Amino acid sequence: MTANNKYHIKATDKSILEKWYRLLVLGRTLDERAPNYLKQSIGWSYHAPYAGHDGIQLAIGQVFEKNKDFLFPYYRDMLTNLSAGMTATEIILNGISKATDPSSGGRHMSNHFAKPEWNIQNVSSCTGNHALHAVGVARAIKKYGSDGVSICSMGDSAASEGYVYEAVNGASREQLPVIFVFQDNGYGISVPKKEQTANRKVANNFSGFKNLKIFFCNGKDVFDSMNVMTEAKEYVKTTGNPAIVHANCVRIHSHSNSDRHELYRDENERNYVAAYDPVAKFRRLLLRYGRFTQKELEDIDNETKEIVLKAHKEAMSAPDPEPSSVFNFVIPEPYPALKYPDGTHNFNGKPKKLIEALNETLKAEFRHNPDTFIWGQDIANKEKGGIFNVTKGMQKEFGKERVFNAPIAEDFIVGTANGMSRFNDKIRIVVEGAEFADYFWPAMEQLVDTSHDYWRSNGKFSPNITIRLASGGYIGGGLYHSQTIEGALTTFPGIRVVYPSFADDAAGLLRSSIRSRGTTVFLEPKALYNDPRAAAPIPEDFEVPFGKARVRMEGDDLAMITYGNTTIFCLEAAERLRKEKDVTVRVLDLRSLNPLDEETILETVRKTGKVMVVHEDKVFGGFGGEIVALITAKAFEYLDGPVIRVGSLFTPVGFNKILEKTILPDTEKIYTAAAELLKY
C-alpha cells in the first residue's frame, strides 16, 4: 500500500483510529482549558490555541520517532507534542511554569513545549529562527549517517523571516534530511496572508529551489495530513533531500489569549472556521462509517476528562522554581585549563605571529577531536583560508566535510552551528561568524538565542560553539571593516567573550574555547595578525583559563587596564613613561571580558591607586564603563584620582587614514592621558 492511500477511514486499523481520537480529544480538552489557568491567576499567561490545526499536528507527532528524529515545534504545537508522546501532565507543567516542567523548568514562556531528552527541541519565541537549527542538526544527521530526519514546524507567516529563507536555501543546497512544515491558517496574528506573502500558498515562494520537494495537504483532515506527512518523511529518508509540507488549516480562535480576533474577523468568518472543526469532522467520520459507536466515543471523552483532571492535580502539586535557581545553568563550566592554571608560561622558544598561533591551534584541536568542524565565509578555497588566511591549509588536511564554506549569511552560519551542536554533546563547532566583526549584526538574533539556550532548557542543551570575529581597526578599513563590538556582546549572559592581544594568549584562549562546553565569542585584533609586536613564544598545548587577566608589565605608580589592540599601545606608553618620567606602570591585559577577572582588577587598583581603562572601542557606551563601575563600587577608597578612560571618539571609524588616526586611540593619546592622571 503506497503512502498516498495508506490511511483512510475504512482501512485503518481500529486501534490506530482510537489512538488518534484519544489524542485529538485530549489535545482539544487541554487547548480549551488553558485560558482558565490565566483567569484563575494560576499561570499559562501565554497560550496560542491550535484548534483548526488538528490534522497536521497529529500527523507531525505520529511520524516523529523519539531519540531518532529531531523535532522543532513552535508555540502553537500543543497537539504535535502530545502526539509525539508528551503527557497531559507535562503539558500543564509547562503551561503553569512549574520547576518540573520538562521543557524548561518554568524558565521559558508557557506554550513552548519541549522534551530535549527525546529530541523534542526547546526553541525560542523568535518566529521561525528554529528553522536554522533544524537545518544544522540535519547536517549532523547526514554527516554521521543517522537514520533520522529533522522536522521543523512553524506558522505560515514565519516564512516571511529571512532566516527561514536561508534555512530552506541551505537545506536545498546541501541536500539535507529536513522537513519544513508550514501550518497555514491564513493569519499572522491579525495580519491576513495576502499582506504577508507574494504567493497565496506560502510554500510556492520556494518552488524554484533545487533538490526541494513541496507537498500540500489539508491540515484540517487527519487522513490527508497523515498520508502526506508519511510520504514526505519517506521521500526525505529515501533521497536525503529536504521537503516542505504546506498544510492548509484554519484558526478557530484568536491568535493568543492577548488577542481579540473579533476586532478583525467578522462573525461570518468566525462561524465559517468553526464549522470546519477537524475534531468534529473526525468524530462524524468514525460514526458515519460505523467504526465506533456513540457510546464508545463518549466513554473515551469521559476518560479524557479524568486524565486531564488527574494531570491538573499532579501539576498543581508540583514545586515552583526556587528563586536561587536563577543562577543555575547560565553557562556551562568551562574546560579547566589545568596545565596552565594562571594562563602564563616561561617558554623561550621562537616567537610566533598571532595569525600563526590561531592557525596552528585550530589544526591541533581538529586533530585532538575528530568531531570538530569549522565553516564560514570564504574560509575553504584551496589554500586560501578566509580574507586573512587564518584557516589556510585546513580543508586540505581535514577534508570538505569538516572544513567548508558557508553562504554569505551570518545568521545561517551561527544558527546552523547551534543546530548541529544539538546532535551530540561531543561535537565542537568553530565558525567565522563574519569576515569582519562589523558584519556580524545579521547574526545577532542567533547569538541572543544561543546565549540563553542552556539556561532556557534548564541545562538540557548547551550550544558548544566558538565564534571567531576579526575585530577592530588600524588597517584603514573604514566603515564595516574597522569597528569593535565587544560593548554589545558583553551585555548577554550565557556567552563568553575573549579578546587576546598576543599570540600565546590567542592560542591558549582558542584552545580553551574549543574544548569548553558553551558558546565563546573569540574577538581577534586583526591589525595584530602579522604585527611582530604581538608575536610570542607558545608552548605546546598552551591553555589560558577564562576570567584570568595577565599582568604584562609590573609597576606601582599607575595602572593601565586594557585588552586587544590597545595592549600594545599601553605597553609602549608605559615604557615611555618609565624613560621620560621615571614612572612605573602596571599594564593589566584582561584577555577575558566575560567572565571578568575582578580579583586582579581590584588588586591592581589597590597596588597603584591611579587607574586608566584603555580600549579601542568608543569611550561612551564602551566596555570600559563596566570596569570603572566595578572599581568605584569595590575599590573607591584606594583611588588617588579619577579613573580615566581612553578610547575612540563617539563617531564611526573613518576610511581616510587621517580620520582613522583622529578617531582611534594610540600610544600618544594614552601617554598624554597618563601624564595628566599622574598630576593628581
C-alpha positions as CSV (number, residue, x, y, z in Angstrom):
1,M,0.0,0.0,0.0
2,T,1.5,3.3,-1.0
3,A,1.8,6.3,1.2
4,N,-0.9,8.1,-0.7
5,N,-3.6,5.6,0.3
6,K,-2.2,4.1,3.4
7,Y,-4.5,5.8,5.8
8,H,-8.3,6.2,5.2
9,I,-11.3,5.6,7.3
10,K,-12.3,2.2,6.0
11,A,-8.9,0.5,6.0
12,T,-7.1,2.0,9.0
13,D,-6.9,-0.4,12.0
14,K,-9.5,0.5,14.7
15,S,-6.8,0.6,17.4
16,I,-5.0,3.3,15.4
17,L,-8.2,5.3,14.9
18,E,-8.8,5.1,18.7
19,K,-5.3,6.3,19.4
20,W,-5.8,9.2,17.1
21,Y,-9.2,10.1,18.5
22,R,-7.9,10.0,22.1
23,L,-5.1,12.3,21.2
24,L,-7.4,14.7,19.3
25,V,-9.8,14.9,22.2
26,L,-7.0,15.1,24.8
27,G,-5.3,17.9,22.9
28,R,-8.6,19.9,22.4
29,T,-9.5,19.5,26.0
30,L,-6.2,21.0,27.1
31,D,-6.4,23.7,24.5
32,E,-9.8,24.8,25.7
33,R,-8.8,24.5,29.4
34,A,-5.6,26.5,29.1
35,P,-7.2,30.0,29.3
36,N,-8.8,29.1,32.6
37,Y,-5.5,28.9,34.3
38,L,-4.8,32.6,33.4
39,K,-8.3,33.6,34.5
40,Q,-7.6,32.0,37.9
41,S,-4.2,33.6,38.1
42,I,-2.5,30.2,38.1
43,G,-0.4,30.7,35.0
44,W,-0.5,30.0,31.3
45,S,-0.2,33.7,30.6
46,Y,0.7,32.9,27.0
47,H,-1.5,30.4,25.2
48,A,-1.7,30.1,21.4
49,P,-4.7,27.9,20.7
50,Y,-4.1,25.3,17.9
51,A,-7.8,24.4,17.2
52,G,-8.1,24.1,13.5
53,H,-4.6,22.7,13.0
54,D,-5.5,19.3,14.5
55,G,-4.9,17.1,11.5
56,I,-1.4,18.2,10.6
57,Q,-0.3,18.4,14.3
58,L,-1.5,14.9,14.9
59,A,0.4,13.7,11.8
60,I,3.7,15.5,12.7
61,G,3.7,13.8,16.1
62,Q,2.8,10.4,14.7
63,V,5.6,10.4,12.2
64,F,8.2,11.7,14.7
65,E,10.3,8.9,16.2
66,K,11.8,9.9,19.5
67,N,15.5,9.6,20.0
68,K,16.0,9.2,16.3
69,D,14.3,12.2,14.7
70,F,14.7,15.8,15.9
71,L,11.5,17.8,16.3
72,F,11.4,21.6,16.4
73,P,7.9,22.6,17.3
74,Y,6.6,26.1,17.5
75,Y,4.4,27.8,20.2
76,R,1.1,26.6,18.6
77,D,2.2,22.9,18.5
78,M,0.4,21.6,21.6
79,L,-1.1,18.6,19.9
80,T,2.1,18.0,18.0
81,N,3.9,17.4,21.3
82,L,1.1,15.3,22.7
83,S,1.1,13.2,19.5
84,A,4.8,12.8,19.8
85,G,4.4,11.3,23.3
86,M,4.4,14.1,25.8
87,T,1.8,13.7,28.6
88,A,-1.1,15.9,29.7
89,T,0.8,16.5,33.0
90,E,3.9,17.6,31.1
91,I,1.8,20.0,29.0
92,I,0.2,21.6,32.1
93,L,3.6,21.7,33.9
94,N,4.8,23.9,31.1
95,G,1.6,25.9,31.0
96,I,1.8,26.9,34.6
97,S,5.6,27.1,34.7
98,K,6.5,24.6,37.3
99,A,10.0,23.6,38.3
100,T,9.4,20.1,37.0
101,D,8.3,21.3,33.5
102,P,10.4,19.1,31.2
103,S,10.6,21.9,28.6
104,S,12.4,24.5,30.8
105,G,11.6,24.2,34.4
106,G,9.5,27.3,34.2
107,R,12.2,29.4,32.6
108,H,10.6,29.7,29.2
109,M,7.2,31.1,28.1
110,S,4.2,28.8,28.5
111,N,3.2,27.1,25.3
112,H,6.8,26.5,24.4
113,F,6.7,22.7,24.8
114,A,9.8,20.5,24.6
115,K,11.4,17.3,25.8
116,P,15.1,17.5,24.9
117,E,15.9,14.0,26.1
118,W,13.6,12.7,23.4
119,N,15.0,15.2,20.8
120,I,11.9,17.4,21.0
121,Q,13.8,20.6,21.0
122,N,13.4,23.7,23.2
123,V,13.0,26.6,20.8
124,S,12.9,30.4,21.4
125,S,10.0,32.8,20.9
126,C,11.6,34.3,17.9
127,T,9.4,33.4,15.0
128,G,10.9,30.9,12.6
129,N,14.5,31.1,13.8
130,H,14.5,27.4,14.8
131,A,14.4,26.6,11.0
132,L,18.2,27.2,11.0
133,H,18.6,24.9,14.0
134,A,16.7,22.2,12.2
135,V,19.0,22.6,9.2
136,G,22.1,22.4,11.4
137,V,21.0,19.2,13.1
138,A,20.1,17.8,9.7
139,R,23.6,18.5,8.6
140,A,24.8,16.3,11.6
141,I,22.3,13.6,10.7
142,K,23.8,13.4,7.3
143,K,27.4,13.6,8.4
144,Y,27.0,10.9,11.0
145,G,24.8,8.6,8.9
146,S,21.9,8.7,11.3
147,D,18.6,7.1,10.3
148,G,16.6,10.1,11.5
149,V,15.2,13.3,10.0
150,S,14.8,16.8,11.2
151,I,11.2,18.2,11.4
152,C,10.7,21.9,11.8
153,S,7.1,23.2,12.3
154,M,6.0,26.8,12.1
155,G,3.1,29.1,11.0
156,D,2.9,30.4,7.5
157,S,3.8,33.9,8.5
158,A,7.2,32.7,9.9
159,A,8.2,32.0,6.3
160,S,8.4,35.8,5.9
161,E,11.5,35.8,8.1
162,G,14.8,35.9,6.3
163,Y,16.3,33.1,8.2
164,V,13.5,30.7,7.1
165,Y,14.5,31.5,3.5
166,E,18.2,30.9,4.4
167,A,17.3,27.7,6.1
168,V,15.4,26.3,3.1
169,N,18.1,27.5,0.8
170,G,20.8,25.9,2.9
171,A,19.0,22.6,3.2
172,S,18.4,22.5,-0.5
173,R,22.0,23.4,-1.4
174,E,23.4,20.8,1.0
175,Q,20.7,18.2,0.3
176,L,19.8,17.7,4.0
177,P,17.1,15.5,5.5
178,V,14.8,18.1,6.9
179,I,11.0,18.6,6.7
180,F,9.7,22.1,7.0
181,V,6.0,22.2,7.9
182,F,4.1,25.4,7.2
183,Q,0.9,25.4,9.2
184,D,-1.1,27.9,7.1
185,N,-4.1,29.3,8.9
186,G,-4.3,32.5,6.9
187,Y,-3.2,34.9,9.5
188,G,-0.1,36.3,11.2
189,I,-1.7,37.5,14.5
190,S,-4.2,39.9,12.8
191,V,-2.3,40.3,9.5
192,P,-4.0,38.4,6.7
193,K,-1.9,36.2,4.5
194,K,-2.3,38.5,1.5
195,E,-0.3,41.1,3.3
196,Q,2.4,38.6,4.3
197,T,3.4,36.6,1.2
198,A,3.7,37.0,-2.6
199,N,2.0,33.7,-3.3
200,R,-1.4,32.6,-2.0
201,K,0.3,29.4,-0.8
202,V,3.5,30.4,1.0
203,A,5.3,27.2,0.1
204,N,5.2,28.3,-3.6
205,N,7.6,31.1,-2.6
206,F,10.2,28.3,-2.5
207,S,9.1,26.5,-5.7
208,G,12.3,27.2,-7.6
209,F,14.7,25.6,-5.1
210,K,16.8,22.7,-6.4
211,N,16.6,19.4,-4.5
212,L,13.4,20.5,-2.7
213,K,10.1,18.8,-3.0
214,I,6.9,20.6,-1.9
215,F,3.9,18.7,-0.6
216,F,0.4,20.1,0.0
217,C,-2.2,18.8,2.4
218,N,-5.4,19.6,4.1
219,G,-4.2,20.3,7.6
220,K,-7.7,20.0,9.0
221,D,-8.1,16.5,7.8
222,V,-6.4,13.7,9.8
223,F,-6.1,11.2,6.9
224,D,-4.8,13.6,4.3
225,S,-2.3,15.0,6.8
226,M,-1.1,11.5,7.9
227,N,-0.7,10.4,4.3
228,V,1.3,13.5,3.2
229,M,3.5,13.6,6.3
230,T,4.2,9.9,5.9
231,E,5.0,10.4,2.2
232,A,7.2,13.4,2.9
233,K,9.2,11.6,5.5
234,E,9.7,8.6,3.2
235,Y,10.8,11.0,0.4
236,V,13.4,12.7,2.7
237,K,14.7,9.4,4.1
238,T,15.0,7.9,0.6
239,T,16.5,10.8,-1.2
240,G,18.3,12.7,1.6
241,N,16.7,15.9,0.2
242,P,14.6,18.4,2.1
243,A,10.9,18.8,1.8
244,I,8.2,21.4,2.6
245,V,4.8,20.3,3.8
246,H,2.3,23.1,3.3
247,A,-0.8,22.3,5.5
248,N,-3.9,24.3,4.9
249,C,-5.5,25.0,8.3
250,V,-7.9,27.3,10.0
251,R,-7.5,29.2,13.2
252,I,-10.7,28.7,15.1
253,H,-9.8,31.1,18.0
254,S,-7.8,34.2,18.5
255,H,-4.0,34.2,17.9
256,S,-3.4,34.0,21.6
257,N,-5.0,35.0,24.9
258,S,-3.8,38.5,24.4
259,D,-5.5,38.8,21.0
260,R,-9.2,39.5,20.2
261,H,-10.0,38.2,16.8
262,E,-13.5,39.7,16.7
263,L,-11.7,43.0,16.1
264,Y,-10.5,41.9,12.7
265,R,-12.7,38.9,11.8
266,D,-16.4,39.3,11.2
267,E,-19.0,36.9,12.5
268,N,-19.4,35.1,9.2
269,E,-15.7,34.2,9.1
270,R,-15.6,33.1,12.7
271,N,-18.6,30.9,12.2
272,Y,-17.1,29.5,8.9
273,V,-13.8,28.4,10.6
274,A,-15.7,26.9,13.5
275,A,-17.7,24.8,11.0
276,Y,-14.5,23.2,9.8
277,D,-13.6,21.9,13.2
278,P,-11.3,18.9,12.5
279,V,-12.2,17.1,15.7
280,A,-15.9,17.3,15.0
281,K,-15.3,16.1,11.4
282,F,-13.2,13.1,12.5
283,R,-15.8,12.2,15.1
284,R,-18.5,12.3,12.4
285,L,-16.5,10.0,10.1
286,L,-15.9,7.5,12.9
287,L,-19.7,7.3,13.5
288,R,-20.8,7.5,9.8
289,Y,-18.6,4.6,8.8
290,G,-19.5,2.5,11.8
291,R,-16.0,2.3,13.1
292,F,-17.1,3.4,16.6
293,T,-20.5,3.7,18.4
294,Q,-21.7,6.8,20.1
295,K,-21.2,5.1,23.4
296,E,-17.6,4.2,22.7
297,L,-16.7,7.7,21.8
298,E,-18.5,9.1,24.8
299,D,-16.5,6.7,27.0
300,I,-13.3,8.0,25.5
301,D,-14.4,11.6,26.1
302,N,-15.2,10.9,29.7
303,E,-11.9,9.0,30.2
304,T,-10.1,12.0,28.7
305,K,-11.7,14.4,31.2
306,E,-10.4,12.2,34.0
307,I,-6.9,12.1,32.5
308,V,-6.9,15.9,32.3
309,L,-8.3,16.3,35.9
310,K,-5.6,13.9,37.2
311,A,-2.9,15.8,35.3
312,H,-4.2,19.1,36.6
313,K,-3.9,17.8,40.2
314,E,-0.4,16.4,39.6
315,A,0.8,19.7,38.0
316,M,-0.7,21.9,40.7
317,S,1.1,19.9,43.4
318,A,4.4,20.2,41.6
319,P,7.0,22.6,43.1
320,D,7.6,26.1,41.8
321,P,11.1,27.1,40.8
322,E,13.4,28.3,43.7
323,P,14.5,31.9,43.5
324,S,18.1,30.9,43.9
325,S,17.9,28.7,40.9
326,V,18.1,31.7,38.5
327,F,21.9,31.3,38.7
328,N,21.8,27.7,37.6
329,F,22.8,26.9,34.0
330,V,23.6,30.4,32.9
331,I,26.7,28.9,31.2
332,P,28.4,25.5,31.4
333,E,31.5,25.0,33.4
334,P,34.5,25.7,31.0
335,Y,37.4,23.5,30.2
336,P,39.5,23.7,33.3
337,A,42.9,24.5,31.7
338,L,44.8,22.7,34.5
339,K,48.1,22.6,32.6
340,Y,48.5,26.3,32.9
341,P,46.1,27.4,35.7
342,D,47.1,31.1,35.6
343,G,47.5,31.3,31.8
344,T,51.2,32.2,31.9
345,H,54.4,30.3,30.9
346,N,58.2,30.6,30.8
347,F,58.7,29.1,27.4
348,N,61.5,30.7,25.5
349,G,61.0,29.3,22.0
350,K,60.9,31.1,18.8
351,P,58.2,33.8,18.8
352,K,55.2,33.2,16.5
353,K,52.9,35.7,15.0
354,L,49.3,35.9,16.2
355,I,47.9,34.5,12.9
356,E,50.3,31.5,13.1
357,A,49.1,30.9,16.7
358,L,45.5,30.8,15.5
359,N,46.1,28.6,12.5
360,E,48.3,26.1,14.4
361,T,45.9,25.9,17.3
362,L,42.9,25.3,15.1
363,K,44.7,22.4,13.4
364,A,45.9,21.0,16.7
365,E,42.4,21.0,18.0
366,F,41.0,19.4,14.9
367,R,43.5,16.6,15.4
368,H,42.6,16.4,19.0
369,N,38.9,16.0,18.5
370,P,37.7,14.5,15.2
371,D,34.2,15.8,16.0
372,T,35.3,19.4,15.5
373,F,34.0,21.4,12.5
374,I,34.5,24.8,11.0
375,W,32.7,26.9,8.4
376,G,32.2,30.5,7.4
377,Q,32.5,32.8,4.5
378,D,35.4,32.3,2.2
379,I,37.4,30.1,4.5
380,A,38.0,27.0,2.5
381,N,39.1,27.8,-1.1
382,K,42.1,25.6,-1.9
383,E,45.0,27.2,0.0
384,K,43.1,30.4,0.9
385,G,41.7,30.5,4.4
386,G,39.5,33.5,4.7
387,I,40.3,37.1,3.9
388,F,43.2,36.9,6.4
389,N,44.2,33.3,5.7
390,V,43.7,32.2,9.4
391,T,42.3,28.9,8.2
392,K,44.8,28.3,5.5
393,G,45.5,24.6,4.8
394,M,42.7,23.3,7.0
395,Q,40.4,21.9,4.3
396,K,43.4,20.3,2.6
397,E,44.2,18.4,5.9
398,F,40.8,17.7,7.3
399,G,38.6,17.5,4.3
400,K,35.4,19.2,3.0
401,E,33.1,17.5,5.5
402,R,34.8,19.3,8.4
403,V,36.1,22.5,6.8
404,F,33.8,24.2,4.3
405,N,32.4,27.5,3.1
406,A,29.1,28.9,4.1
407,P,26.8,31.3,2.2
408,I,27.2,35.0,2.9
409,A,24.5,34.8,5.5
410,E,25.8,35.4,9.0
411,D,22.7,34.2,10.8
412,F,22.8,31.0,8.8
413,I,26.4,30.4,9.8
414,V,25.6,30.8,13.6
415,G,22.1,29.3,13.5
416,T,23.2,26.1,11.8
417,A,26.1,25.9,14.3
418,N,23.5,25.9,17.1
419,G,21.6,23.2,15.4
420,M,24.4,20.9,14.5
421,S,25.7,21.0,18.1
422,R,22.3,19.6,19.2
423,F,23.1,16.3,17.6
424,N,25.7,15.2,20.1
425,D,27.4,17.0,23.0
426,K,30.8,15.8,21.9
427,I,30.6,18.0,18.8
428,R,32.6,21.2,18.8
429,I,32.0,23.8,16.2
430,V,34.1,26.8,15.2
431,V,32.6,29.4,12.9
432,E,33.9,32.5,11.4
433,G,30.8,34.5,12.3
434,A,31.6,37.1,9.7
435,E,34.6,38.2,7.7
436,F,34.8,41.3,9.8
437,A,33.1,41.8,13.2
438,D,31.2,44.8,11.7
439,Y,29.3,42.4,9.5
440,F,28.1,40.2,12.4
441,W,24.9,42.1,13.2
442,P,22.6,39.9,11.0
443,A,23.6,37.0,13.3
444,M,22.8,38.8,16.5
445,E,19.4,37.2,16.8
446,Q,21.0,33.8,16.6
447,L,23.6,34.8,19.1
448,V,20.9,36.1,21.5
449,D,19.0,32.8,21.1
450,T,22.2,30.8,21.6
451,S,23.1,32.8,24.7
452,H,20.1,31.6,26.7
453,D,19.7,28.1,25.2
454,Y,21.5,26.4,28.2
455,W,19.6,28.5,30.8
456,R,16.3,28.2,28.9
457,S,16.5,24.4,28.6
458,N,17.3,24.1,32.3
459,G,20.7,22.7,31.5
460,K,19.5,20.1,29.0
461,F,21.2,21.7,25.9
462,S,24.5,23.5,25.6
463,P,25.4,25.0,22.2
464,N,29.2,24.2,22.0
465,I,30.4,26.9,19.6
466,T,33.4,29.2,19.2
467,I,32.5,32.2,17.1
468,R,35.6,33.8,15.6
469,L,35.5,37.5,14.6
470,A,38.2,39.6,13.1
471,S,37.8,42.8,15.0
472,G,39.0,46.4,15.3
473,G,40.7,49.0,13.2
474,Y,44.2,50.3,12.4
475,I,44.1,48.8,8.9
476,G,42.5,51.7,7.0
477,G,39.3,49.7,6.6
478,G,36.7,52.3,7.4
479,L,33.0,51.5,7.9
480,Y,32.1,47.8,8.3
481,H,35.8,46.9,8.4
482,S,37.2,48.7,11.5
483,Q,34.7,48.5,14.3
484,T,35.0,46.5,17.5
485,I,31.7,45.3,19.0
486,E,32.5,43.8,22.5
487,G,30.5,46.6,24.2
488,A,27.3,45.0,22.8
489,L,28.4,41.4,23.1
490,T,29.2,41.5,26.8
491,T,25.7,42.5,27.7
492,F,24.4,39.0,27.2
493,P,24.7,36.4,30.0
494,G,25.3,32.9,28.7
495,I,28.2,33.6,26.4
496,R,31.9,34.1,27.0
497,V,33.7,37.0,25.3
498,V,37.5,36.9,25.0
499,Y,39.9,39.4,23.3
500,P,43.6,38.4,23.3
501,S,46.5,40.8,22.4
502,F,49.4,38.4,21.9
503,A,50.0,35.2,20.0
504,D,50.4,33.0,23.1
505,D,47.1,34.2,24.7
506,A,45.4,33.8,21.3
507,A,46.5,30.2,21.2
508,G,45.6,29.4,24.8
509,L,42.2,31.1,24.8
510,L,41.3,29.4,21.5
511,R,42.1,26.0,22.8
512,S,40.1,26.6,26.0
513,S,37.2,28.0,23.8
514,I,37.0,25.0,21.6
515,R,37.4,22.4,24.3
516,S,34.7,24.0,26.5
517,R,31.0,23.4,26.5
518,G,29.0,26.6,25.8
519,T,29.5,29.5,23.4
520,T,32.5,31.7,23.3
521,V,32.9,34.8,21.1
522,F,36.5,35.0,20.2
523,L,37.5,38.5,19.1
524,E,40.7,38.7,17.1
525,P,42.6,42.0,16.8
526,K,43.2,41.7,13.0
527,A,45.7,44.6,13.0
528,L,47.9,42.4,15.1
529,Y,47.7,39.2,13.0
530,N,51.1,39.8,11.5
531,D,52.4,42.5,13.7
532,P,55.8,41.4,15.3
533,R,54.8,43.3,18.4
534,A,52.1,40.7,19.1
535,A,54.4,37.7,18.4
536,A,55.2,35.5,21.3
537,P,56.7,32.0,22.1
538,I,54.0,29.4,22.5
539,P,54.4,26.2,24.5
540,E,52.8,23.1,23.1
541,D,49.2,22.7,24.2
542,F,49.2,26.1,25.9
543,E,46.0,26.9,27.7
544,V,44.5,30.1,29.1
545,P,41.6,29.8,31.6
546,F,38.7,32.1,31.2
547,G,38.4,35.0,33.6
548,K,42.1,35.3,34.3
549,A,43.8,38.6,33.4
550,R,47.6,38.8,32.7
551,V,50.0,41.4,34.1
552,R,52.0,42.3,31.0
553,M,54.2,44.9,32.9
554,E,54.6,45.5,36.6
555,G,54.6,48.9,38.2
556,D,53.5,50.8,41.3
557,D,52.7,54.4,40.2
558,L,49.9,53.9,37.7
559,A,47.7,51.1,36.2
560,M,46.5,50.7,32.7
561,I,43.7,48.1,32.3
562,T,43.3,47.1,28.7
563,Y,42.8,44.4,26.1
564,G,43.1,43.8,22.3
565,N,44.9,46.2,20.1
566,T,45.4,48.8,22.8
567,T,47.5,46.5,25.0
568,I,50.4,47.1,22.6
569,F,49.9,50.9,22.8
570,C,49.7,50.7,26.6
571,L,53.0,48.9,26.8
572,E,54.6,51.4,24.6
573,A,53.2,54.4,26.6
574,A,54.3,52.7,29.8
575,E,57.8,52.3,28.6
576,R,58.0,55.9,27.5
577,L,56.7,57.0,30.9
578,R,59.4,54.9,32.6
579,K,62.1,56.5,30.5
580,E,60.9,60.1,30.5
581,K,59.2,60.5,33.9
582,D,60.7,57.7,36.0
583,V,57.2,56.3,36.4
584,T,56.4,52.6,36.7
585,V,53.1,51.4,35.2
586,R,51.2,48.1,35.8
587,V,49.7,47.1,32.5
588,L,46.9,44.6,33.0
589,D,45.8,42.7,29.9
590,L,42.3,41.4,30.7
591,R,42.2,38.8,27.8
592,S,38.8,37.7,29.0
593,L,35.9,40.2,29.3
594,N,33.2,37.8,30.2
595,P,34.0,36.3,32.6
596,L,36.0,39.1,34.0
597,D,38.9,38.8,36.5
598,E,37.5,41.1,39.2
599,E,40.1,40.0,41.7
600,T,43.1,41.0,39.7
601,I,41.5,44.3,38.7
602,L,40.9,45.2,42.3
603,E,44.3,44.1,43.3
604,T,45.7,46.4,40.6
605,V,43.7,49.3,41.9
606,R,44.9,48.7,45.5
607,K,48.5,48.4,44.3
608,T,48.7,51.6,42.2
609,G,45.9,54.0,43.4
610,K,45.7,55.6,39.9
611,V,44.0,53.8,37.1
612,M,43.4,54.2,33.4
613,V,41.0,52.0,31.4
614,V,42.0,51.8,27.8
615,H,40.3,50.1,24.9
616,E,39.8,50.6,21.2
617,D,36.0,50.9,21.4
618,K,34.2,54.2,21.9
619,V,34.5,55.6,25.4
620,F,30.8,56.4,25.5
621,G,29.0,53.1,25.9
622,G,32.2,51.0,25.8
623,F,33.0,48.1,27.9
624,G,35.4,50.3,30.0
625,G,32.4,51.8,31.7
626,E,31.8,48.4,33.4
627,I,35.3,48.3,34.7
628,V,35.1,51.8,36.1
629,A,31.8,51.0,37.8
630,L,33.4,47.9,39.3
631,I,36.3,49.9,40.6
632,T,34.2,52.7,42.1
633,A,31.9,50.2,43.8
634,K,34.5,47.9,45.3
635,A,37.8,49.8,45.5
636,F,36.9,53.5,45.7
637,E,38.8,54.1,48.9
638,Y,42.1,53.0,47.2
639,L,41.9,55.6,44.5
640,D,44.2,58.7,44.4
641,G,42.5,60.2,41.4
642,P,39.7,59.8,39.0
643,V,39.5,56.6,36.8
644,I,40.4,57.9,33.3
645,R,39.1,56.2,30.2
646,V,40.8,56.3,26.9
647,G,39.1,55.0,23.8
648,S,37.7,56.0,20.4
649,L,35.7,59.2,19.7
650,F,31.9,58.8,19.6
651,T,31.9,58.6,15.8
652,P,32.1,55.8,13.2
653,V,35.7,54.9,12.2
654,G,36.6,56.8,9.0
655,F,38.3,55.3,6.0
656,N,40.9,58.1,5.3
657,K,44.0,57.4,7.4
658,I,43.8,61.0,8.9
659,L,40.3,60.4,10.0
660,E,41.1,57.0,11.4
661,K,44.0,58.3,13.4
662,T,41.9,61.1,14.8
663,I,39.2,58.7,16.0
664,L,41.1,55.7,17.3
665,P,43.3,55.7,20.5
666,D,47.0,55.3,20.1
667,T,50.2,55.4,22.1
668,E,50.4,59.2,22.1
669,K,46.9,59.6,23.4
670,I,47.4,57.1,26.1
671,Y,50.7,58.7,27.1
672,T,49.1,62.2,27.3
673,A,46.2,60.9,29.4
674,A,48.6,59.1,31.8
675,A,50.6,62.3,32.2
676,E,47.5,64.2,33.2
677,L,46.4,61.5,35.7
678,L,49.9,61.4,37.3
679,K,49.4,65.1,38.3
680,Y,46.8,64.1,40.9
